[in-house]
Amino acid sequence: MRLVHLFSLLVICSRQVCSQQRGFLGVETLDGTLVNQTAWDTLQSGLTTVFLPIVYIIVFVVSLPTNAMAIWVFLFRTKKKHPAAIYMANLALSDLLFVIWLPLKIAYHINGNNWIYGEGLCKVLVGFFYANMYCSILFITCLSVQRYWVIVHPLSHQRKNNKIAVYVAITVWAVIWASTTPLYLYDQTVQIKDVDITICHDITKASQINYPFGFFITMGVFAYFIPAVVCIIAYVLMLRHLASSMTDENIGKKRRKAVLLIVTVLVMFLVCFTPSNVMLLVHYSLLKQGEVNNGYGIYIATLCLASLNSCFDPFLYYYVSEEFRENVKNTLICRSVRTVERMRVSFTAMKYSKSSKSYSSDSGTRTSSC
């Protein structure tokens, strides 16, 4: 009840004070859809035709190679598969599936928000956009819980159970893709009357508002709010455990890792997920009530920020997994897995002499100089 009351206050605030945060409804006619002048000015402004494509280009350039490399490392360079690696690999796959469709969105905005690729591709783009956001939230939650389990219950067998991680990952994919079904059930493209422009997702027909309203309210609660609460609880319990284990000689290293994970995830939630999910709830609640739009900038900007999670995720892998860091370094300098293993075995078998400052094998043969 408190959550419902808080959300109601947020909507009322958005009506009375934050009128610039309202969304767009199109009025349907026989030969097209009508939008008001404010909506049209926003869709043709520099925000949507210059700023958004610049941000999406940066996301594409950074996210495509980093997430492709992450998948390569998880599949072909990581010898010991563990739950964290499974969750991170799925997170990277989710980002990659979103990024490969970004060129269409970039072209759409550069072309004056004119969608020329058909209704089907518009639905696919929208579906992958929101599926990526909610998949990212759920897989980050899984990583946070798994990290808590490793630190607080280090002797538990469950923390190394790959089968559980695989089942959880499959469940996340199935639930998210099934949940995005409403996005494919209504028109994502809208033909604007009197101008030869087709809008993708930015205009919602008044007769079809129930589909997105139900979808974003449901996902906002179950795919954002609840996972965010789970992450916060996991981090609080993790820090309490670390604080009560000051006698442990490894506590410093564990605490640094835990703090890095917490900071990274909090930045992602605050920058990427929180503004976009709050604005989605407010936006479609106002549309549901038929509110007149007075602006669109904040809503579009927060959705753009949501795409930045694809850039932040590789840093999450880097901080969480020491093995991932080493594998990335070896990949960048083109060391094969066999070469790395041979070097590890070779240096383990050698003895180091302080007097000669060199490594030698058991037979006494000097092999390398320091």
C-alpha positions in Angstrom: 0.0 0.0 0.0 2.8 2.4 0.8 4.4 1.7 -2.6 1.0 2.5 -4.4 0.7 5.7 -2.3 4.2 6.8 -3.2 3.7 6.1 -6.9 0.4 8.1 -6.8 2.2 11.1 -5.2 4.8 10.8 -7.9 2.2 11.0 -10.7 0.5 13.9 -9.0 3.8 15.7 -8.7 4.5 15.1 -12.4 1.2 16.6 -13.3 1.4 19.7 -11.2 5.1 20.5 -11.0 7.0 18.4 -13.6 4.8 18.9 -16.6 7.7 18.7 -18.9 7.9 14.9 -18.1 4.6 14.0 -19.8 4.5 11.6 -22.7 2.9 11.6 -26.2 -0.4 10.3 -27.3 -1.4 10.2 -31.0 -5.0 11.0 -32.1 -6.0 8.4 -34.7 -7.7 9.5 -37.9 -8.6 7.7 -41.2 -5.5 8.9 -43.0 -2.9 9.0 -40.2 -2.2 10.0 -36.6 -2.2 13.6 -35.3 0.3 14.9 -32.7 0.4 18.3 -31.1 2.9 20.9 -32.0 5.0 20.4 -28.8 5.4 16.7 -29.6 6.4 17.5 -33.2 8.9 20.1 -32.1 10.5 17.7 -29.7 10.8 14.9 -32.2 12.5 17.3 -34.6 14.8 18.9 -32.0 18.5 18.5 -31.6 17.9 16.4 -28.6 16.5 13.5 -30.7 18.3 14.1 -34.0 21.8 15.0 -32.7 22.3 14.2 -29.0 20.7 10.7 -29.0 22.5 9.4 -32.0 25.9 10.6 -30.6 25.3 8.8 -27.4 24.1 5.6 -29.2 27.2 5.7 -31.5 29.4 5.9 -28.4 27.5 3.0 -26.8 27.8 0.9 -30.0 31.6 1.6 -30.5 32.4 0.8 -26.8 29.9 -2.0 -26.1 30.3 -4.1 -29.3 34.0 -5.0 -29.0 34.1 -5.2 -25.2 31.1 -7.5 -24.9 32.2 -9.6 -27.9 35.6 -10.1 -26.2 33.9 -10.9 -22.9 31.8 -13.7 -24.5 35.0 -15.0 -26.2 36.8 -15.0 -22.9 34.0 -16.7 -21.1 33.5 -19.4 -23.8 37.1 -20.1 -24.9 39.5 -18.8 -22.3 37.9 -19.5 -19.0 38.8 -23.1 -18.1 36.9 -23.4 -14.8 33.3 -22.5 -15.3 31.6 -21.2 -12.1 28.3 -19.5 -11.4 29.7 -16.0 -11.6 31.2 -16.7 -15.0 27.8 -18.2 -16.2 25.9 -15.1 -15.1 28.5 -12.7 -16.6 28.5 -14.6 -19.9 24.7 -14.3 -20.1 24.9 -10.6 -19.2 27.4 -10.1 -22.0 25.2 -12.0 -24.5 22.2 -9.8 -23.5 24.2 -6.7 -24.2 25.5 -8.0 -27.5 22.0 -8.9 -28.7 20.9 -5.3 -27.9 24.0 -3.6 -29.5 23.7 -5.3 -32.9 20.4 -3.6 -33.5 21.7 -0.1 -32.4 22.7 1.0 -36.0 19.0 0.9 -36.9 18.1 3.2 -34.0 21.1 5.5 -34.8 19.9 5.8 -38.4 16.4 6.4 -37.3 17.3 9.5 -35.2 19.8 10.9 -37.7 17.0 10.6 -40.3 14.8 13.0 -38.3 13.0 10.2 -36.4 11.7 8.7 -39.6 11.6 4.9 -39.4 11.9 3.3 -42.9 12.5 -0.3 -41.9 9.0 -1.5 -41.4 6.8 -2.5 -38.4 8.5 -5.8 -37.8 12.0 -4.4 -37.3 10.7 -1.6 -35.1 9.1 -4.2 -32.8 12.3 -6.3 -32.7 14.3 -3.2 -31.9 12.0 -2.2 -29.1 11.7 -5.7 -27.8 15.5 -6.1 -27.6 16.0 -2.7 -26.0 13.7 -3.5 -23.0 14.7 -7.2 -22.8 18.3 -6.1 -22.5 17.5 -3.6 -19.7 15.5 -6.1 -17.6 17.9 -9.0 -18.4 20.8 -6.9 -17.2 19.0 -6.0 -14.0 18.2 -9.7 -13.2 21.6 -11.0 -14.1 23.3 -8.3 -12.0 21.0 -9.3 -9.2 22.1 -12.9 -9.6 25.7 -11.9 -9.5 25.2 -9.8 -6.4 23.5 -12.7 -4.6 26.1 -15.2 -5.7 28.9 -12.8 -4.5 27.1 -12.6 -1.1 27.0 -16.4 -1.0 30.7 -16.7 -1.7 31.7 -14.2 1.0 29.2 -15.0 3.7 29.0 -18.8 3.1 32.4 -19.7 1.6 32.2 -23.4 2.5 28.7 -23.9 1.1 28.6 -26.4 -1.9 25.7 -24.4 -3.4 28.0 -21.4 -4.2 29.9 -23.6 -6.8 26.8 -25.4 -8.2 26.9 -24.6 -11.9 23.6 -26.5 -12.6 21.7 -24.0 -10.4 23.3 -21.1 -12.2 22.4 -22.6 -15.6 18.8 -23.2 -14.5 18.5 -19.6 -13.2 20.0 -18.2 -16.4 17.5 -20.2 -18.6 14.7 -19.1 -16.3 15.7 -15.4 -16.6 15.8 -15.6 -20.4 12.5 -17.4 -20.6 10.7 -15.1 -18.2 12.0 -11.9 -19.9 11.2 -12.9 -23.4 7.8 -14.1 -22.5 7.2 -10.8 -20.6 8.1 -8.7 -23.7 5.2 -10.3 -25.6 2.9 -7.2 -25.1 5.4 -5.1 -27.0 4.7 -7.2 -30.1 0.9 -7.0 -29.7 0.3 -3.3 -30.6 1.5 -0.9 -33.3 5.0 0.4 -32.6 5.1 2.5 -35.8 2.8 5.5 -36.3 2.4 7.4 -39.5 2.2 11.1 -38.8 -0.6 12.9 -40.7 0.3 15.6 -43.3 4.0 14.7 -43.2 5.8 11.7 -44.7 7.3 10.5 -41.5 6.8 7.2 -39.6 7.6 7.2 -35.9 9.0 4.1 -34.1 7.8 3.7 -30.5 7.9 7.4 -29.7 4.2 7.9 -30.3 1.5 5.6 -28.7 -2.0 5.4 -30.2 -4.6 6.2 -27.6 -6.6 3.1 -28.4 -3.6 0.8 -27.6 -2.3 2.4 -24.4 -3.3 -0.6 -22.2 -0.6 -2.8 -23.7 2.5 -0.7 -22.8 0.9 0.5 -19.5 0.4 -3.0 -18.2 3.8 -4.1 -19.4 5.8 -1.3 -17.9 3.9 -1.3 -14.6 4.5 -5.0 -14.2 8.2 -4.9 -15.2 8.8 -1.8 -13.1 7.7 -3.7 -10.0 9.0 -7.3 -10.7 12.0 -6.7 -12.9 13.3 -3.5 -11.3 12.0 -2.6 -7.8 12.2 -6.2 -6.3 15.7 -7.0 -7.8 16.9 -3.6 -6.5 15.7 -4.4 -3.0 17.4 -7.9 -3.2 20.7 -6.2 -4.3 20.6 -3.8 -1.4 19.9 -6.5 1.1 22.7 -8.7 -0.3 25.2 -5.8 -0.1 24.2 -4.8 3.5 24.5 -8.4 4.7 27.8 -8.7 2.8 29.3 -5.6 4.4 28.1 -6.6 7.9 29.8 -10.0 7.5 33.0 -8.4 6.4 32.9 -5.9 9.2 32.5 -8.7 11.8 35.5 -10.7 10.3 38.3 -8.2 10.9 40.6 -10.9 12.2 40.6 -12.7 8.9 43.9 -11.9 7.1 42.2 -11.9 3.7 39.5 -9.4 4.8 41.2 -6.4 3.1 41.2 -8.0 -0.3 37.6 -9.3 0.1 36.4 -5.9 1.3 38.0 -4.1 -1.7 36.4 -6.5 -4.1 33.0 -6.2 -2.3 33.2 -2.3 -2.3 34.2 -2.2 -6.0 31.2 -4.5 -6.9 28.8 -2.4 -4.8 30.0 0.9 -6.3 29.8 -0.4 -9.9 26.3 -1.8 -9.4 25.1 1.3 -7.6 26.3 3.5 -10.4 24.6 1.3 -13.0 21.3 1.4 -11.0 21.5 5.1 -10.3 22.5 6.2 -13.8 21.0 3.6 -16.1 18.1 1.8 -14.4 16.5 4.1 -11.8 15.8 7.2 -13.9 14.5 5.2 -16.9 12.2 2.9 -14.9 10.8 5.8 -12.8 10.1 7.8 -16.0 8.5 4.8 -17.7 6.1 4.4 -14.8 5.2 8.1 -14.8 5.1 8.4 -18.6 2.7 5.6 -19.2 0.6 6.4 -16.2 0.0 9.9 -17.6 -0.7 8.5 -21.0 -3.2 6.1 -19.5 -5.1 9.1 -18.0 -5.0 10.9 -21.4 -2.8 13.8 -20.1 -1.8 16.5 -22.6 1.9 16.4 -23.4 4.0 19.5 -22.6 7.4 18.0 -23.4 9.4 14.8 -23.9 13.0 15.6 -23.2 13.6 14.0 -19.8 11.7 10.8 -20.7 13.8 10.3 -23.9 17.0 11.2 -22.1 16.5 8.6 -19.4 15.8 5.9 -21.9 19.0 6.9 -23.6 20.9 6.6 -20.3 19.5 3.1 -19.9 21.5 1.9 -22.9 24.8 2.9 -21.1 24.5 -0.3 -19.0 26.0 -2.1 -22.0 29.1 -0.1 -21.6 29.3 -0.5 -17.8 28.9 -4.3 -17.8 32.4 -5.1 -19.0 33.8 -3.1 -16.1 31.7 -5.2 -13.8 33.2 -8.4 -15.2 36.7 -6.9 -14.8 36.2 -6.0 -11.1 34.4 -9.2 -10.1 36.7 -11.8 -11.7 40.5 -11.8 -11.4 40.5 -14.7 -13.9 38.6 -12.6 -16.4 41.2 -9.8 -16.1 44.1 -12.2 -16.7 42.3 -13.8 -19.7 41.6 -10.4 -21.2 45.3 -9.5 -20.9 46.4 -12.8 -22.5 43.9 -12.3 -25.3 45.0 -8.8 -26.0 48.7 -9.9 -26.4 47.6 -13.0 -28.4 48.7 -15.6 -26.0 47.0 -18.9 -26.5 45.6 -21.0 -23.6 48.2 -23.6 -24.2 51.0 -21.0 -24.0 49.7 -19.5 -20.8 49.4 -22.9 -19.2 52.9 -23.9 -20.3 54.3 -20.7 -18.8 52.5 -21.3 -15.6 53.8 -24.9 -15.3 57.3 -23.9 -16.4 57.7 -21.1 -13.8 56.2 -23.3 -11.1 58.8 -26.0 -11.7 61.7 -23.5 -11.7 63.7 -22.4 -8.8 64.8 -18.8 -8.3 68.3 -18.0 -7.2 68.8 -14.7 -5.4 72.6 -14.8 -5.9 72.4 -15.1 -9.7 69.0 -13.4 -10.0 67.8 -16.1 -12.4 65.4 -19.0 -12.7 66.8 -22.5 -13.1 65.3 -26.0 -13.5 65.9 -28.9 -11.2 68.7 -30.1 -13.5 70.6 -26.9 -12.8 70.3 -25.5 -16.3 69.7 -21.8 -16.3 66.6 -21.0 -18.3 65.9 -17.3 -18.0 67.4 -14.1 -16.7 65.6 -11.5 -14.6 
